[in-house]
C-alpha cells in the first residue's frame, strides 16, 4: 500500500489535535508526518497514535515533500501559507473559511459531492461545521427531491469556538460553585446557563457571517445556486456536538416515511428513532464519533406535503472539521 506524507498545519489546536487522532483511528497510510504550528508552540510534543511528534514552526519551507497538508488555522495563516503548500506540490485541505467561496476551489463533503474534489488546483476547502452537519442530515432527502428553501436554527457547542471556548465554560462552571467572578472573553456575555443568538460578525442584512455560510456554502456543495436559506445561529452551554433544527421546502410532495427512508440510506447518517425510547438525538449521543444523527422527522405544517421538518446532531470537531478533512484526503488517495 502506498504511503503518504502529511503535515498538520495548526497541530496544537482542538481541530489539529483531532486530525491527528482521526488519522490514527482510520489507519490512514502515513509515511512521514509533520506537526506544524506557530513559533510559540515549537518544541512541544503531540501524538498521532504511538508516534511522538515534535511541533515545528511553520515556514514556507515546511511543506517540501508533503503529499497532503491539513489546515486547522486562521484565515490569515491559511492565506499566508497556501501558495507555498501548492508550490511544494502538496494538496492543501483547508478547514478555514479563507477559500470556501473561491470559484476555483472545491468545497467538499465526500458523502455529498465527492467528484468536486477532483477538480482542485492544489486547494480543497472544508465547509463550516454547522453546514456539514446540516447538509449531511438532509443529503438523503436531496437525492429524491430538490430542496428549494431551508430554515435552520443551530444550537452550537462552545468547542466550536476552539479550546478557548471550552475553557471559558469550564471556568464559569467552576466559578458558579466557588463564588469567583465568571470571565467572558471568548463569548460576548456569560455562556453558562445562557443562550447567545449571535455567532460571527453581523452583516448589513442583519444576518451574521456564520448564518450566511449555511446558504452560501450549501448552494456550492449541493449544486443548488438558487437555494434560499434563513438561518439563526445560537451558542449554547454544551461542550461538544452541534444541534440543528431544519425545515425544508421541496419541489415535490414526499411522505414522511419517504423522507425517513432516504435519511436512513444516506451515507454517514443515522435515522435515530429509538435512543433509549427517544425519537431524537442529543449532543451527548453524538459526541466523539463521525455519524450525523437525525430524528423528529415530521411534516412541516407551513409547507404542507412539500415540507419536511427534522432535528439533527453531529460532532462538529470530528465530522464537522477534522474527519471531513481526513475523508477528503482518503478520497484523493483512493484514486491516485
Protein Blocks (a to p, Z undefined) as FASTA:
>chain_A
ZZdddddehilbmklmmmmmmmmmnopacfbdcddddfklgoiacdehjbccddddddfk
lmgoiabdcddbdfklmmmmmmmmmmnopacddfbfklmmgmklccddfklmmmlmmmcg
hiacdddfklmmmmmmmmmmmmmoccfbdcddddddfklnojklmmmmmmmmmmmmnopa
cddfkbmbdfehpacfbecjddfkopafklmmmmmmmmmmnopakbccdddddddddfbh
cadddddddfbdcdfklmmmmmmmpghiacdfbgghiabdcfklmgoiabdcdehiacdf
klmmmbccddddddfklmmmmmmmmmmmmmmmmmZZ
